[in-house]
């Protein structure tokens, strides 16, 4: 198939593009390569992709309406995986306008491109952060999520609502994936695993928020990519049993689905740090700090729907995933 993937200079997008190319798909990769984090890392990810047959790099911003209209008209993708976004919970407190531009304006441009160019399935990145103030664990896509705790979370919830509208009005199949703390080689420098590994190796103190009592559903990148591909191949369908009298937030009478995509096995941050220490061979000096604004104390994904519908099965233990990341980090940065 010809597949448009946005965010191909990013962590998940670059891994996904590799897997799609390896199975014989043609990938149109879009990224504006912004400087939210190390551009050199993004360029290195892209360099690995551009050497592969079937990959077309397009360097532009998804928020550029005219450019996105031209892109869809030229390439006519059959399916779209939209991963480009302004990421980060904490950064959304400092720079809210970036989230409106990338996550709202960018998403409407994707929806319009799909609508007008006969795209057969749109899969897009949502986030576990949409659960916000929810406390019932594990988090379920069939629960209400109307109390986000950050603008980033609100923008992802808005994406789900926008997608539903297009599924309803234009019969566009859309599937939203609520990612739960993705980690692994080529990961983002603003994520805990990257920061902790870098600082422990350098002998610097690490900031440990919520005194290390955070619990996160850490999910290894290969498991995530497998889930994304299985979902992409499983086109969203209407739920004929859906009722407006007892509305199910995770499905619809329209071809619209939401899924959690996580490991279904939350790990306490203090244990996560211990595993890094074991792999690095050094103890961390810790600054124990309170919970930060916008953060949630725990995430835990109910992935039953994804298992039932596409056979999703996360298979990478956190010890193995961290070991692979640390080995990649040492090789890439010559540590």
N, C-alpha and C positions, 0 to 999 in steps of 0.2 A: 504493500500500500504506500501511497504518498501521505506522509504525516507531518503536519506542522507542529513543532515543539518550541514553545517559548521558554526563555530562561536557560538556553543551552550552555551558557558560560557559568551557570550556577551549579551547585552541588548535585541536586537530584536530577536536574535537566541534562547535565553532561553524562551521568551514568545511564540514564534512560536512553539517550540518543545512541550510545554505544550498543546497548542491547538490541535496539530496534534495527540498527544497521547490520549487526551480526546475524540477525535472522532474515535479512534480505529486504527490509523496508527502505524506502527513500525518505530522508529526513530533511525538511526545511527548518533550519535552526535560527531562531530570532533572539537577539540579546542586545541591549544597549551598552553593556560592559560598563556600568556606572561604578563610581568609586566608593560605594557604601562600605566595601572592604577591599583588601589587597587586589588591585587590578592585575598584578603579575600572576597571581594564582588563577584568576579567571582566564587570562590569556594562555596559560599553560594547559588548562582544561580544553580550551578551544583548539589549541595546536594539535592535541591528540586526536580530536575529531576531524579536523580538516584534512588529515592525512588518509582518511578512509573514503572509499568509493561510496557514492550515494548520498553524501552530506553536502548540503548547500548552506553556507553561512550568510545570514542577512543581519547586518549590524544597524539596528534601529530601535526606537522606543515604541513600546506597545501603546503608549498614550498619544502617539502621533497619528491622528485620525486619517489623514490623507495617505500617509505612508502605509498604514495597515490595510486600507481599502485597496491600494495598488498591489500590495503583497498577495492578498487573497485572490484578486482578479488575475494576477499573473500565474500563480502556482496552483490554484484550484486544489487544495489539499482535500483528501477524502475524510480524514479524521484530524482532530486537533487535541493536543495535550498542552494546557495552559498552566505553566509553572512560574512564569515571570511575575514578580511582585516585589514591593518594598517589604522586606522582612524585618523581624525584630519587634518584640513587645516593648522593650525599654526605649528604643529609638523613636517609637511612635509618640512618646510623651514629649520628646525634644523637638521633633520635626513632623507635626501632624499633616502638613500640606503634602508631603511626599507620599503619604498613604492614599490621599484622595486622588492624586495624579496617577500613580501606578496601579493601585488596586481597584479603584472605581472607574476612572476614565479609561484606563487600559482594558478593563474587563468588558465594558460596554463595546469597545472597538472589536474585541474578540467575538462577542455575541453577534454583533452586526455582520462581521465577516462570515461567520458560520451561517447565519440566516440567509444571506444573499448569495452564497456560493455552494449551496446544497451539501454542506458538511454532514456526514452520516452520524457522527458522534463527537461530542465535546466532553473531554475529561479535564477537570480543573482542580487546582490545589486549594482546599480549604485548610482548616487548622484545628487542632485540639483546643486551641485557645478560645474557640467559640463557646465552650462549656462554661467559661467564666465563673460565676458564683455558684454553679451547680455543685452539690456535694454528694449526690447519690453515685456510688461507685459499683461496678465500672460504668463509665460514661456510655450512653446508648444513643444512637442516631434517632431513636424513637422518643427521646425526651425533648422537652421544650428547652430552647437555648436563647432566651431573651434578656439575659443579664451579663453582657460582656464586661470585662474589667480593663480593657485597653482599646484604643482606637484601632490598633491592628486587628484585634479580635472582632471589633464591630465591622471593619471593612470586609473581613472574610465571611461573616454572617450576611452582610449585604450582597456579596457575590452569590451566595446560595439563593437568596431571594430573587436576584436578578435572573439567575439561571432558570429558576422555576417559571418566571414570567415568560421567558422565551420558549421553554418547553410547552407551556400552556398555549401561548398565542400562535406559535409557528411550528409546533410539533417537532421541535429540535431536541433530539435525545441528549441529555446532559447528565453527567455523573460527577458529583463533588466528593473529593477524598479528604477527610480530616486527618492530616498527618500528625503523628505523635513522636516528637523528639527524635528526628532522624540523625544518625551518626555514622561515621566510617571514613575510609580514605578519601582524600580530596574534599573533605568537609569544610564547613564555613569557619573562618577565624573568630567570629563573634560567638560561637557556641562553646559550651562549657568544656567539652572534651579537648578541643583545640587549645583553649586558653590555659586549662590546667596542665596539659602536657608541656606546652611551651614554657610556662613559668616554673614547673617542677624541674625540668631539665636545666633551666637557667639559674636555679637556686633562689627564685623569687617567691614571695608569699602569694597565696591565692586567696581571693575573696570567696567565702563560702556563705551564701545567703540562707536565711532561715535556719542557721546553725547546722546545716547539713541534713536537715530533716525533710527536705523536699523529696517527694517520690515521683519519678518520671517513668513513663512507658517507653524507655529507650528502644529504638527500632533500627536495626542494621540496614544500611543502604541497599544491599542486594535483595533483602526481603521486601523492602519498599518497592523497588523497581519491578520485581516479579509481580507484586500486587497491582501496580499501575498497568502493566502490560495485560494481565489477565482481565482487568476491568475495561481497558480500552477495547479488547476483543469481544467483550460481553456488552453489547449495546443496550443502553437503558430502555426499559419498557414500562408502559403504564401498569399500575397496580389496580386491577379490576375490582378488587375488594375495598378499595379506598372509599371512605365516607366522610363527607363534610360535617356530619353530626359528631363524629369522633375522629377528627383529622390526625393522621399519622405524619409527623414532621419529616420522617425519613423517606417517604414515598409519595406518590401522587396519582391521580387519574391521568396526568400527563406523563410522557416518557422522561422521568426525572428520578434520580436516585442519589442518596447520600450514604457514604460508608466511612466508618472508622478504619484507619490503617495503622496498626501499631503492633507491638509484640505481645500484648495481652499478659504482660508480666512486669509490673512496675518494680523499680529498683530504687532504694534510698540513695540520695546523693552521697552520703558518707561512704557507703559501700562502693559506689561508682568510683570515688576518689581512691579508695583502697586498691581497687583493681589496677588503676593507672599507676599507682605507686609500685605495685608488684611488677608490672611490665617494664616500667622505666628503671626500676632499681634504686629509687630514691624516695625518701619520705617528704611529704609536703609540709611546708610551714603555712598555717591556716589563720586567716582573719575571719573569725566567726561573726556574722552580721545578721540583722533581722531581715524579715521578708521585705522585698522591694515592692514599691507601688506597681500595680499592673500584673504582678506575678500571682500564680495560684499555687497552693501548697502541694497539690498532688494531681497527677493525670493517670488514668487507667482506662484502656480501650476495651470495650466489648466489640469483638470483631466477628461475632457469630454470623452476621449477614454476609460478610465478605467470604467467610469460609463456605457457607451454604451455597452462595451464588456463583463463585468463581474458583472455589477450591484453594483459597489463600491459606498458606501455612508458614508463618514465620519460623525459621529454623536455626538462626544464629544466636548462640548464647552470648551474653554481654561480655564475658571473659574473652571469647574468641574475637568478637568484633573490636573490642578495645585493643587487643594485641595487634590486629591487622592495621588499625589506625596508627598506633605508635610506630610500627615498622615502616609504614608509608611516610609518616612525618619525619622520622630520622633520615630516611633515604632522600626525601624531597628537599629538606633543609640542611642536609649534610651534618646532622647533629651527632 
